[in-house]
């Protein structure tokens, strides 16, 4: 795996979310077009994000939200 692959994979979610500068996004896009393994990884992550977003439109049970918040708090403030 090349340095360009590492960069592309590290910035993949920023790229998917449109949070990169135009120049950086273009560099990543060119790499994804020219590198089949990275392009496949991008396609998978893009589809996964779409599935997650679709599923999250459903109502989340309050108990689950409470448990998730508790876990996040404990990770942020380990005692």
C-alpha contacts under 8 A as a table, 3 or more apart, distances in Angstrom:
res1	aa1	res2	aa2	distance
1	X	5	X	5.99
1	X	6	X	7.12
2	X	5	X	5.07
2	X	6	X	6.40
3	X	6	X	5.05
3	X	7	X	6.26
4	X	7	X	5.09
4	X	8	X	6.07
4	X	31	X	7.33
5	X	8	X	5.07
5	X	9	X	6.03
5	X	31	X	7.67
5	X	38	X	6.64
6	X	9	X	5.31
6	X	10	X	5.99
7	X	10	X	5.11
7	X	11	X	6.18
8	X	11	X	5.33
8	X	12	X	5.83
8	X	28	X	5.60
8	X	31	X	7.22
8	X	32	X	7.52
8	X	38	X	7.43
9	X	12	X	5.04
9	X	38	X	7.04
9	X	42	X	7.88
10	X	13	X	7.80
11	X	14	X	5.28
11	X	15	X	6.09
12	X	15	X	5.00
12	X	16	X	6.12
12	X	42	X	6.81
13	X	16	X	4.90
13	X	17	X	6.00
14	X	17	X	5.13
14	X	18	X	6.08
14	X	19	X	4.98
14	X	20	X	6.07
15	X	18	X	5.09
15	X	19	X	6.05
15	X	20	X	5.92
15	X	25	X	6.13
15	X	28	X	7.59
16	X	19	X	7.76
16	X	46	X	6.79
18	X	25	X	7.89
20	X	23	X	8.00
20	X	24	X	6.01
20	X	25	X	5.56
21	X	24	X	5.28
21	X	25	X	6.01
22	X	25	X	5.14
22	X	26	X	6.06
23	X	26	X	5.14
23	X	27	X	6.26
24	X	27	X	5.06
24	X	28	X	6.22
25	X	28	X	5.10
25	X	29	X	6.00
26	X	29	X	4.95
26	X	30	X	6.12
27	X	30	X	5.26
27	X	31	X	6.30
28	X	31	X	5.07
28	X	32	X	6.13
29	X	32	X	5.10
29	X	33	X	6.20
30	X	33	X	5.15
30	X	34	X	6.24
31	X	34	X	5.12
31	X	35	X	5.84
31	X	38	X	7.79
32	X	35	X	5.33
32	X	36	X	7.02
32	X	38	X	5.59
32	X	39	X	4.53
32	X	42	X	7.47
33	X	36	X	7.13
33	X	39	X	6.25
34	X	39	X	7.82
35	X	38	X	5.51
35	X	39	X	5.98
36	X	39	X	4.88
36	X	40	X	5.99
37	X	40	X	5.19
37	X	41	X	6.22
38	X	41	X	4.96
38	X	42	X	6.04
39	X	42	X	5.04
39	X	43	X	6.19
40	X	43	X	5.05
40	X	44	X	6.21
41	X	44	X	5.17
41	X	45	X	6.18
42	X	45	X	5.16
42	X	46	X	5.97
43	X	46	X	5.15
43	X	47	X	6.18
44	X	47	X	5.23
44	X	48	X	6.05
45	X	48	X	4.92
45	X	49	X	6.01
46	X	49	X	5.20
46	X	50	X	6.32
47	X	50	X	5.07
47	X	51	X	6.28
48	X	51	X	5.12
48	X	52	X	6.16
49	X	52	X	5.08
49	X	53	X	6.01
50	X	53	X	5.09
50	X	54	X	6.08
51	X	54	X	5.09
51	X	55	X	6.11
52	X	55	X	5.10
52	X	56	X	6.02
53	X	56	X	5.13
53	X	57	X	6.58
54	X	57	X	5.48
54	X	58	X	7.68
55	X	58	X	5.75
56	X	59	X	7.28
56	X	60	X	7.44
60	X	64	X	6.93
60	X	65	X	6.93
61	X	64	X	5.41
61	X	65	X	6.54
62	X	65	X	5.09
62	X	66	X	6.16
63	X	66	X	5.08
63	X	67	X	6.24
64	X	67	X	5.12
64	X	68	X	6.13
65	X	68	X	5.09
65	X	69	X	6.12
66	X	69	X	5.21
66	X	70	X	6.18
67	X	70	X	5.06
67	X	71	X	6.22
68	X	71	X	5.12
68	X	72	X	6.18
69	X	72	X	5.10
69	X	73	X	6.10
70	X	73	X	5.15
70	X	74	X	6.17
71	X	74	X	5.15
71	X	75	X	6.19
72	X	75	X	5.09
72	X	76	X	6.21
73	X	76	X	5.15
73	X	77	X	6.04
74	X	77	X	5.14
74	X	78	X	5.48
74	X	79	X	7.93
75	X	78	X	5.73
